[in-house]
Amino acid sequence: MRVQRQDIIDAAMTLLDEVGIEGLTMRRLAGALRIQAPSLYWHFAGKQALLDAMADALLAEMRLPADAGLPWDAWLREMATEFRRALKSRRDGARVYAGTFPVMDNVLHVSDRAIATLRAAGADERTAAHTLFTVGYFVIGFTIEEQATLPSPGGNGEGIDLKRVAQQLTAEQEARYPHAAATVRLLIADNDDDARFRFGLDRLIDGLRAVVPASGSNPKKAPDPGLPESGASLV
């Protein structure tokens, strides 16, 4: 039976959990599917095209907030939190997503909903697009660093032991860089990624309130002619 595109994506996701993004090669994927590597290129021109499809697949299970009943900032906070959860659902998920620009249904669906929410709040097209990209970059960057310290969802890979990193600080370094050393100790004592994520996201949204109007204050504002009306993809 000829292998289907979705079969390849599913197998790639499973292999990603097993070997991480560095170990995910077209040859290894073909072996997992028990096919010859050239058969993959019927569906994907190369690894980057495969990563684009995998990035889109990561968003397939995102549960977006309801369209009505939430101010734009609360909606954006829930969306960003759910985006982080989706990236963390797979080993190296944030690294897979970073640098991809898939024009595919899941990414377009999430992006369209986010842009629509911001536009309904009165943001012009350019501000809405910049807001989406800014929040997306924060989530991706945070999650890349977060996943580097955690075991993978599939139980493969040990992550980075922050306590061991802290033990590498010498007495001389602590004396020369007391504030940095104190920060390392704080990181170990209060290793709460969720709290740090909420802090960063809340401060980011605090700043965005300066450029996005209050919800519903100007829902019919004309779009910015500098960007197409169709919106922007989620990074």
Secondary structure, DSSP 8 states (H G I E B T S, - for coil): ----HHHHHHHHHHHHHHHHHHH--HHHHHHHHTS-HHHHTTT-SSHHHHHHHHHHHHTTT-----SSSS-HHHHHHHHHHHHHHHHHTSTTHHHHHTT----SHHHHHHHHHHHHHHHHTT--HHHHHHHHHHHHHHHHHHHHHHHHTS--TTS------HHHHHHT--HHHHHH-HHHHHHHHHHHHT--HHHHHHHHHHHHHHHHTTTS-STTSSTT----TTS-TT-----
